[in-house]
Amino acid sequence: MLLAPFLYQCRHQPEAIGLMETDRFLSYCDLLARAQSVAAGLQTLGIQPGQPVAIHLDRGIDAVIAVFGALLAGACYVPLDLKNPKPRLAFIIADAKVHAVLGLGEAPAWLDESLWLDINACSKEPPKPVETSADSLAAILYTSGSTGQPRGVALSHGAVASFALWAADLVALQDNDRIASSAPFFFDLSTFDLYAVLGAGASLYFVPSALSLSPARLSLWLKEQAIRGWYAVPSLLAFLAYKGNLAQTPLPCLRFLIFAGEVFPTPALIDLATKLPLTVLYNFFGPTETNVCCYWPVQREHLVADQSIPIGLPAADCELHLHVETGELWVRGTSLASGYWNQGRLQPFLNEEGWYPTGDRASLVDGEYRFHGRLGRMLKCSGYRVEPAEIEAAVNAMTGVRDCAVVGIDDPATGQRPALALALEPQVTLSEIRTALLRFLPSYMQPGRYIVLEELPRLPNGKLDYSQVRTLLEAQ
């Protein structure tokens, strides 16, 4: 169901370029043939419709082949972040209860070999046709969880398709567009790249990973490839505006930019908007559970340096509601996830009124929604969702840790960074804690600041005083 627009493009422009990665490319018909081979390989293994299949590949052509192969077999895909420590990857494999893992070459040492399928070893036999409904699960995206472990967000075919069709229409995607792709497939931003772009018959150009650290080369790449659109995180776009030499490297082909995943500091957005005066800019907003529930077409004349930008209007046919007492943003609509995936089972997350409570505080001013931060403790770090409780659980499990607390510290480059306050036994050093955390948590969850205290500050009721912890860490 989700791949129906892509399959339409395969029939009507089979030789058009669908994917480009450095000097490698695949046409629509070649991509379909490779994906069908993977689908047949999964069916040979006995994979049944609806069963989870993990993707052990970095973003790029091979990962698209694997994802589309899983979907053509009727499975739902679980994209892995290969930069994650092995224990975290093993937890996701076990929690999702995947029935196969798609990758290249030999299986990693930590994985049960019986699950592994090398996508290059699949035969070219066509797969058996599979029916998928709008309610069938398409993907499970694991994010940081407040319970101390990663949590899977289960997205249906209908939910992803609803967003993709809306987004493609919003930016008027055309079959001659070249769209840059930098979002890992475990990010919900990737659903635009995979399903809106390829569903519209456009070409998806993967941004070389090294360019994210070299903005001048990145802007040159965007110009040389004649990129016409891009969906990226604000921190990367702000870096491009600041260090990308856009005055010397104009981007006349770039007709739209979409950003999401974290707050875009208004001064940085003003800088970007000034340097790209002909590019239409969009602010997308929403947690993974809603994909995108709000959007704001950036109005340059309304940007004020000391004011945050609006999150705008309801997106993708979403309905929005503000809780009267807390100002919490509630969402319902066809693009919402089906629920959380835990131990191979779906757990619905709507409240009694049928809404998803986002945990975000918002207001409605002059017909536009504005974001006022989180009600809870969740952080956004370079577009990644980070639950302090997951970091705290990893730290508290270490021998010699008496107490700990994680708070968010504002960072102009990444939005926020986790910071860690610790109370340690005398025989334990901070260096040992840092080293141990590298084995259990991905890089974006590593604390950017530490402080060791005799005792952590507490409120009169005995609970941790996170406000005082933040004050102490900010003073470091």
C-alpha positions, 0 to 999 in steps of 0.5 A, a space after each residue: 500500500 505504502 509503495 503504490 506511488 513508487 510502483 506507479 513510477 516504476 511502470 510509467 518512467 522505469 528508466 528514470 534515476 531514482 537513487 544517486 549515491 556518489 558515483 553509483 545510481 539506480 533507475 526506478 526499474 533497477 531499484 524495483 528488481 533489486 527490492 523484489 529479489 530481497 522480498 523473495 529472499 525473505 519469503 524463502 526464509 518464511 517471513 510472513 506479512 506483518 513480521 518485523 525485519 531489521 535493516 543493518 545498513 547505513 542510509 544509502 542505496 543498499 538500505 533503500 533496497 532492503 527497506 523496499 524489499 521488506 515492504 514488498 514481502 509484507 514485513 515491517 522494517 526496523 532500521 538500526 543505527 549502526 553507530 549505537 553500542 552493541 548492547 543497545 542494538 541487541 536490545 532492539 533486536 530482542 525487543 522488536 522480536 525481528 524475524 530476519 536482519 538484512 545487511 551486506 556480507 557476514 553477520 556481525 559477531 553479536 547477532 544470531 547468524 540464523 537471522 542474517 540475510 545478505 541482500 546481495 545473496 538473494 536470487 532474482 526470482 520474483 516474490 509472491 504478491 502480498 496484500 497490505 492494508 492501511 493498518 498494516 505496520 510499515 516501520 518500527 522506529 526506535 527512539 530514546 525511552 523514558 523507561 530507561 530503554 529504547 522504545 519502538 514507535 510503530 508506524 502503519 502504511 496508512 500513517 506514513 502514506 498520509 504524511 508523504 502524500 501531504 508533504 509531496 503536495 505541499 512542496 509540489 514535488 515533480 519528477 524532474 526534482 533532485 532531492 538531497 537526503 541526509 536523514 538516517 532511516 531510523 529518523 522519521 524525517 526519512 519517510 519524506 525522502 523514501 515515500 514522498 520523493 520516490 512516490 513523486 518520481 523524483 530523484 533522491 541524492 544521498 548527501 555524502 556523510 563527510 560533508 556534514 562536517 565541511 559546510 563549504 564543500 556541502 554547499 558546493 555539492 548542492 550546487 554541482 548536483 543541482 539539488 532542488 529540495 532538502 529536508 534536514 535538521 536545523 543544526 546542519 542548515 545553520 552550520 551551512 548558513 554560517 560556514 557554507 560560503 553561500 555568498 560565493 556559492 549561490 544555489 539557484 536551483 534550490 527551491 525549497 528547504 524543510 527543517 525539523 527535529 529541533 528548535 531553529 534559533 531565529 538569528 540563524 534562520 534569519 541568516 539562512 533566509 537572507 543568504 537563500 532569498 529565493 528558497 521557500 523554507 518550511 518549519 515542520 514540527 511533531 514527535 515521532 508518534 505524529 511524524 509531522 503535526 504542524 508546519 509553518 511556511 517561513 515568512 521572512 518579514 515576520 522573523 524577529 531575532 529575539 522571538 521564537 518562530 511559530 510551529 504554525 498550522 495543522 499538518 497532514 490532516 491532523 487535528 490539534 487541541 490544547 489542554 485547558 489547564 496545562 497547555 499540552 498539545 494533543 493530536 489526532 489524525 491519519 498520520 499518527 503512529 499505531 502505538 508503541 512496540 514492546 516485546 513484539 506487541 503493539 501498545 496503543 498510546 491514545 488517551 481516553 478522549 482518542 488524542 495523543 498527548 505530545 508532552 509539548 506545551 503550545 499556544 495559539 496566537 493569531 491563528 498560529 501555534 507556538 511551541 513553549 517547550 516540554 512538559 516533561 524532561 525529554 531533550 532534543 539533541 541534533 534532532 535526536 530524541 533523548 530521554 534523560 531517564 535512559 541515561 540515568 538508568 545506564 549510569 545507575 547500573 554502574 558499580 560505585 554510582 550512589 546517585 545521578 541526575 541528567 538535565 539538558 543544557 542549551 547548546 547553539 550547535 545541537 539545540 540541547 546537550 545532556 549534562 550529568 551530575 554524579 555522586 560516586 563511591 571513593 574508589 570510582 573515577 569520573 573517567 571510568 564512568 565516561 568510558 563505561 557510558 561509551 559502551 552503552 549509549 550512542 554518541 548523541 546521548 553522551 553527556 557534554 558536561 559532568 559534575 561530581 558532588 558529595 550529594 545531589 541536591 534534593 527538594 524538601 519532599 526528598 525528590 531530586 532538585 533538577 533545577 538546582 542540578 541544572 544551575 550547578 552544571 551551567 556554572 561549570 
